[in-house]
């Protein structure tokens, strides 16, 4: 048995990181094309035109991209109401990769998705090297991320998941490099956080999450640390500001990125505690008006504002629900039941062992002398995103955006070569 493991490690050690990345990207591209052309369940690769306009893609991003190309409107359909709950980064990607070919958009999109995967792997390799992973453990990391079934399966999606996974990795890379070149990497980190916020709202608080790590870098003078934090915040705000101004002008509301808190709070209430989705009933009882919904969100941002007000009242009336939501939502993240029991079991078989290994690695590192600042920062980042989703409603695909960094953190915690190097540098 030990001989077989030794041979396996030797095989891994002989692999070139570049070839691992190339093979992983090729697998994603081939899988995506096979799924779209041969399996395609549900049938999302239908034309974004005519009778199948609403069925193409997922979550309405493709419809907005097609509408933008046709009429310049940021709406799900030409002459439809403006959209407030789908930020623009994924829309722009789909405008570039496929929306201009409405009948066969999915062929072009798989090339775009493969490009996102390639960039993510390149960033993950750079991040692993910056964290001083041993050559063997770096190759193991690339193999785990490159051929993780969930990461391969989700590569076909047209939602924000793949670009979010890329941006999380690149943001972490830039933040950690601030300690070496603050004036170069602080603006880059801020700009990427802003782009991330226009991918999904969870990125909006990342400048504040990065601040403690930056301020703790004693290798930098205090003034440079403060300047770096300010640069991150200002650059992130500069990216988000035009979209926020658009929302103010369009909806006469201050919407920094998206609305949807109210809708998803009540959706989570049904998912976590049972029953039917109560959004429409609550809104109609409160206002006497009909609730309009499209692509998992309220059509009118004012309707979501009503639902959010009711959600805050509910939290004040039943504060004991808050920790319950976090606990149940965390479990739903690891074993999601939105796709039925088969999906829950399959996801649990992949996700729960990883979490157990991650927790074991954290305990192991704690017993052996503590964590590096980077490992601690990655742990807090992962915890923040998990609980941010868990509080509202956690779907299984959302966990995928965390997998590259979760795998990196886990591998680094078990990298004894790296541990000895870190202790020697103290």
ZAPAVO-838677 format. One record per atom (N, C-alpha, C): x, y, z. Coordinates in steps of 0.1 Angstrom, whole numbers, plus 5000, padded with zeros to 4 digits. Example, Ala and Ser with C-alpha at 12.3 -4.5 7.8 and 13.67 -1.06 7.14 Angstrom:
REM ZAPAVO-838677
513249435078;512349555078;513249675078;512849785071;513749895071;512950005079;
END
This chain:
REM ZAPAVO-838677
500849885000;500050005000;500950135000;501950135009;502850245009;503550264996;503950144990;504650154978;503750214967;502450184967;501550234957;501450384959;501250424971;501150574974;502450644970;503550584972;504850644968;504950664953;504450554946;504450564931;503550674926;502350684933;501350784929;501950924931;502650944943;503251074946;504351104935;505051004931;506051024921;505451064908;504351004904;503651034892;503151184892;502551224904;502151364905;503251454904;504451424910;505551504910;506151524896;505951434887;506451444873;505551524864;504351554868;503451624860;503851774860;503751834848;504051974847;502752064850;502852164858;501652244861;500952294848;501752344838;501052394826;500252284819;500752164819;500052054812;498752014820;498852024834;497651994842;496552104838;496952224838;496052334835;495452314821;496252284811;495752264797;494752144797;495052034803;494151924803;492851954810;492952034821;491752064829;490852154820;491352254813;490552334805;489952254793;490752164787;490252084776;489052004781;489151944793;488151854798;486851944800;486952064805;485752154806;485152184793;485952214783;485452254770;484752134764;485352014764;484751894758;483451854766;483551864779;482351824787;481151924784;481452054784;480452154781;479752134768;480552114757;480052094744;479251964744;479751854750;478951724750;477651744757;477651814769;476451834776;475451914768;475852024762;474952104755;474452034743;475251954736;474751894723;474151764725;474551684735;474051544737;473151524748;473351594760;472551564772;471551684774;472151794778;471351914779;470051904787;470151874799;468951864808;469251954820;468352054822;467252094814;467752164801;466852174791;467252224778;467552374778;468752414782;469052554782;469752604770;470052514760;470852564749;469852594737;468652614740;467652654729;467952794725;467552834713;467752974708;467153084717;467953184719;467453304727;466653394717;465553334712;464853404702;463453324701;462453404696;461153334694;460553274706;459953154704;459253094715;460153044726;461453024724;462352974734;463153084740;462753204738;463553324744;463753304759;462753274766;462753264781;463453144786;463553034778;464152914783;465652904781;466252984773;467652984770;468553024782;469652964784;470553014795;469952984808;470453064818;469953054832;469953194838;468953214846;468853334855;468653464847;468453464834;468153584827;469253664822;470553624825;471653704820;471753704805;471453594799;471553584784;470453664778;469353674784;468253754778;468553904779;469153944790;469654084790;470654114780;471654024778;472654044768;472154054754;471153964751;470553974738;469754104736;469054144746;468254264745;469254384744;470354384751;471254494750;471854504735;472054394729;472554394715;471554444705;470254404709;469154444699;468754584701;468554634713;467854764715;468654854724;469654804731;470454884740;469754894754;468654824756;467954834769;468554724779;468654764792;469054664802;467854604807;467254504800;466054444803;466054304799;465054224804;464954084800;464454064786;463654164782;463054164768;463054304763;463054324750;462954454744;461654514748;461754644752;460554724757;460154674771;460854584777;460454534791;460954634801;460554614814;461054694825;462554684827;463254784831;464654774834;464954674845;466054614845;466354504854;467254564865;466954524878;467654584890;468354474897;468154344894;468654234902;469654144895;470154194884;471254114877;472354214873;473454214881;474554314878;475154284864;476054374859;476354364845;477554284840;478354234849;479554164845;479254044837;478353954842;478053834835;477353864822;476553974822;475854014810;476854054799;477854134803;478954174793;479654054787;479953954796;480653834791;479753764781;478453754783;477553684774;477353764761;477453904762;477453984750;478653954741;479753924747;481053894740;480953754735;480553664744;480653514741;479253454738;478653494727;477553414722;476253484720;475853594727;474553644726;474353704712;475453734705;475253784691;474953674681;474953544686;474553434677;473453364684;472153414683;471053374692;470753224690;470953164678;470553024676;471552924683;472752964682;473852864687;474752934697;474253024705;475053094715;475953014724;475452884727;476052804737;477452754732;477652744719;478952694713;479952804717;479652924715;480553034718;480753054733;479653034740;479753054755;480752954761;480752824756;481652724762;483152764760;483452834749;484752894747;485052994757;484053084760;484253184770;484453124784;483653024787;483752964800;485052894801;485552834791;486952774791;487952874794;487852994788;488753104790;488753144804;487553154810;487553194825;488253084833;488052954830;488752854837;490252864836;490652884824;492152904821;492753014830;492053124830;492553244838;492553204853;491453134857;491353104871;492553004875;492852914867;493952814870;495252884870;495452974861;496753054861;496853134874;495753204878;495853274890;496053184902;495353074902;495452974913;496952924915;497552894903;498952854903;499852964909;499653094905;500453204910;500153224925;498953204929;498653224944;499253114952;499252984947;499952874953;501452904955;502052954944;503452984945;503753094955;502853194955;503053304964;502953264979;502053164981;501953104994;503052994997;503952984988;505152894990;504752754992;503752704984;503452564984;504652494978;504852374983;505952294977;505552254963;506452224954;506152184940;505152074939;505351974948;504451854948;502951894952;502851974962;501552014967;500852114957;501652194950;501152284940;500452194929;501152094925;500652004914;499351934919;499351894932;498151834938;496951934938;497252054941;496252154941;495652174927;496452184917;495952194904;495152074899;495551954903;494851834900;493451834906;493451874919;492151874926;491151974920;491652094918;490852194912;490452174898;491452114891;491252094876;490251984873;490251884882;489351774878;488351744889;488051844897;486951834907;485551824899;484751714901;483551694893;482651814893;482451874905;481551984906;482052104898;483352134898;483852244891;483852224876;483952094872;483752064857;482352074853;481452024861;479952024858;479452174857;479852254866;479352394866;479952484855;480952434848;481652514838;480652544827;479652474825;478652494814;477652604817;477552654830;476452744833;476752884828;475652954826;475653094822;475453184833;475453134846;475353224857;476653284861;476753354872;477953434876;478953344883;478753214885;479553124893;481053124888;481253094875;482653084870;483453204871;482853324867;483653444868;483853484883;482853444892;483053474906;484253394911;484353264907;485453184912;486853244907;486853294895;488053354890;488353484898;487453564900;487653694906;488053674921;487453574928;487853554942;489353514942;489753434933;491153384933;492153504930;491753584920;492653694916;492653804927;491453834933;491453924944;492353884955;492253754959;493153704970;494653724966;494953694953;496353704948;496853854950;496053944945;496454084946;496554134960;495554104969;495554144983;496854094989;497253974987;498353914994;499653974988;499654024976;500854084970;500954234974;499954284981;500154424985;501254444995;501654345002;502754355012;504054375005;504154334992;505354354984;505354484976;504254514970;504154634962;502854704963;502654774974;501254834977;500754924966;501555004960;501055104951;500655034937;501154914935;500754844923;499554754925;499554684937;498554584938;497254634946;497354734954;496254784961;495154834951;495554924941;494554964931;493954844923;494854744920;494354624912;493354544921;493654534934;492754454942;491454534943;491454664945;490254734946;489354734933;490054744922;489354744909;488654604907;489454504910;488854364909;487754334919;487854394931;486654384940;485454454935;485654564928;484554634922;483954554911;484754494902;484254414892;483454294898;484054244909;483354134916;482054174921;481954294927;480654344932;479654354921;480054384909;479154384897;478954244891;479554144898;479254004895;478253954905;478553974918;477553944928;477854034940;476854064948;476854164958;477754124970;478153994971;478953954983;480354014982;480754054970;482054124969;482154264974;480954324977;480854464980;481554494994;481654395003;482254415016;483754375016;484254325005;485554275006;486654375009;486554505004;487554595009;487654605024;486554595031;486654605045;487154475051;486954355044;487554235049;489054225047;489454295036;490954295033;491654395042;491054495048;491654595055;492554545067;491954455076;492754405087;494054335082;493954255071;495154185066;496254285062;495754385054;496754485049;497354565061;496554605070;496954685082;497954605091;497854475090;498754395099;500054365093;500354415081;501554385074;502654475079;503354445089;504354525096;505654545087;505754475077;506854505068;506754635060;505454685060;505154815054;505054925064;505555045061;505355155070;503855175072;503455235084;502055245087;501355335077;502055435072;501455525062;501055455049;501955365045;501655285033;500555185035;500455135047;499355045049;498055115049;497955225055;496755305055;496355355040;497455395033;497155435019;496655325011;497255205013;496855085005;495355055008;494955055021;493555035024;492655135017;493055255017;492255365011;492155344996;493255304990;493255284975;492355164972;492355064980;491454944977;489954994977;489655064988;488255114989;487855214978;488755304975;488355404965;488255344951;489155254948;489155194935;487955094933;487555024944;486354944943;485155034941;485055144949;483955234948;483855294934;484955324928;484955384915;484355294904;484555164906;484055064896;482555054898;482055054911;480655034914;479855154911;480455274913;479755404912;478855424900;479355404888;478455424876;477255334876;477355214880;476155124881;475255174891;475755214903;474855274913;474155394909;474855484902;474255604896;473155564886;473355464878;472355424869;471155374876;471355304887;470155254895;469455374901;470155474906;469455584912;468655654902;469155674890;468455744880;467255664874;467455534874;466455454868;465255424877;465655394890;464655344900;464355444911;465055564911;464855664921;465155594935;466055504936;466455444948;467955424948;468555424961;469955394962;470155244963;470655194951;470855044950;472355024947;473255004956;474654994953;475054894942;474454774943;474654674933;473354614928;472654544936;471354484933;470454494945;469154474942;468254444952;468054294953;467154244961;466854104962;466954044976;467354134985;467454084999;466154035004;465054105002;463754075007;463253945001;463353934987;462953814980;463653694985;464953704986;465753584990;465553545005;465353645013;465053615027;463853525028;462753565022;461553485023;461653355015;462453355004;462653224997;463453125007;464453175014;465153095023;464253045034;463253125039;462353085049;461652965045;461152955032;460452835028;461452725026;462652745020;463552635018;464052575031;464352655040;464952605053;463852555063;462752615063;461752575073;460452515068;460452495054;459252425049;458152515044;457252465036;456152545031;456452595017;455552675011;455652724998;456252864999;456852904988;457453044987;456353144990;456653235001;455553325005;455653464999;456553484990;456853624986;455553694980;454953624971;453753684965;452653714975;452353614983;451353634993;451653745003;452853755008;453153865017;453053995011;453554004999;453454134992;452054174989;451254084984;449854114981;449054154994;449354085005;448654115017;449054255023;450254285020;450754415025;450354535017;450254515004;450054624995;448654614987;448054504987;446854484978;447154484964;448454474960;448854474946;449354334942;449354304929;449754174924;451354174924;451954064928;453354054928;453854004915;454754074908;455254034895;456653974897;456953864892;458253794894;458853744881;460153754879;460753704867;462253664870;462653544866;463953494868;464353514883;463553454892;463953444906;464153584912;463253674910;463353804916;462053884913;461853994921;460754084919;461054164906;460054194898;460254284886;460454424891;459754464901;459754604906;460654614918;461754694919;462554694931;461754744943;460754824941;459954864952;459254744959;458854644951;458254524957;459254454966;460554444961;461554384970;461754464982;461654604981;461854684993;460754655003;459554624999;458454595008;458854455015;459254365007;459654235012;460754245022;461754325020;462854345029;462454415042;461554505041;460954575053;460254465062;459454385055;458854275062;459854175068;460954155061;461954065066;462654115079;462954245079;463554305090;462554305102;461254325100;460254315110;460254165116;460354075107;460353935111;461553895119;462753955116;463953925123;463853985137;463254105138;463054165152;462054085160;461054025153;460053955161;460553815164;461453755156;461853615158;463353615157;464153675166;465553675164;466253535165;465553445172;466053305173;466253235159;465453285149;465553235136;466953255129;467553365133;468853405126;469853305127;470253255140;471253145140;470853025134;469452995134;468952875128;469152885113;468953005107;469153015093;470552995089;471453045097;472853025094;473352885095;472852815105;473152665106;472552585095;471252605092;470652525082;471152565068;471452695066;471952735053;473352685050;474152675061;475452625059;475352475055;474452405061;474252265057;473752255043;472852345039;472352345026;473352375015;474352455020;475452485011;476252355007;476452275017;477252155015;476452035009;475152025012;474351915007;473051985002;473052054991;471852124987;470752034982;469552064986;468351984982;467552054971;467952164965;467152234955;467052154943;467952054940;467851974928;467351824931;466851804943;466351674947;467351594955;467051474960;467851394968;469151344961;469151314948;470351274942;471451384942;470951504939;471951614939;472551634953;471651624963;472051644977;473151544981;472851414977;473851314981;475151324973;475051354960;476251374952;477051484957;476451604960;477151714965;477751694979;477051624987;477551595001;478751505000;478751404991;479951314989;481151394985;481051504978;482151584974;482551694984;481551754989;481751874997;482151845012;481351755018;481651725032;483051675035;483551575027;484951535030;485951645029;485651735020;486551855019;486551945031;485351965036;485152045048;485751975060;485651845061;486251775072;487751785071;488351775059;489751785058;490251925061;489452025057;489752165060;489752195075;488752145082;488752165096;489852085103;490151965098;491251885104;492551965102;492752025090;493952095087;494052215096;492952285098;492952405107;493352365121;492852255126;493152205139;494552155140;495052095130;496452045129;497352165129;497052265122;497952375121;497952455135;496752465141;496652525154;497552455164;497552325164;498352245173;499852255170;500152285158;501652285154;502252425154;501452525159;502152655159;501352765152;500152745149;499352855144;499352865128;498652965124;498452985109;499353105104;499553105091;500053225085;498953325084;499353445082;498353555080;497453525068;498053475058;497353445045;496253325048;496653225055;495753115058;494553165066;494853255076;493853305084;492853395076;493453475067;492653565059;491753485049;492253375044;491453285035;490353225043;490653185055;489653115063;488453215066;488753335069;487753435072;486953475059;487653475048;486953505035;485953395032;486353275033;485453165030;484353155039;484553185052;483453185062;482453295059;482953415056;482153525052;481153485041;481753435030;480853405018;479853295021;480253195028;479353085032;478153145040;478453215050;477453265059;476553375052;477153455043;476353555036;475353485027;475653375021;474653305013;473753225022;474253165033;473453085042;472353165048;472653295051;471653375058;470353395049;470553405036;469453435027;468953295022;469653245012;469253115007;470453055000;470952935004;472152874998;471752764988;472152784976;472052684966;473352614964;473352494959;474652414958;475652474949;475152534938;476052594928;476852704933;476352784943;477052894949;478352844956;478352724962;479552674968;480652654959;480352634946;481452614936;482352724935;481952854936;482852964935;483852964946;483652894957;484552894968;485552774967;485352684958;486152554958;487552584955;487952664945;489352684943;490152734955;489652834962;490252884974;490152784986;489052714987;488952614997;489952504995;490152464983;491152354980;492552404983;492852534979;494152594982;494452594997;493452645004;493652655019;493952515025;493152415021;493252285026;494652225023;495052235010;496352185006;497452255014;497352385016;498452465023;498552415037;497352385044;497452345058;498152215060;498152125049;498751995050;500151995044;500652105039;501952115033;503052135043;503652025048;504652025058;505952095053;506252085041;507352155035;507152305037;505952355034;505652495036;505752535050;505252445059;505252475074;506652495079;507552405075;508952425079;509652545073;509252585061;509852705055;509352825062;508052825066;507452945073;508052955087;508252845094;508852845107;510352895107;511052855096;512452895095;512553045092;511553105086;511553245082;511253335093;510653275104;510253365116;511453415123;
END
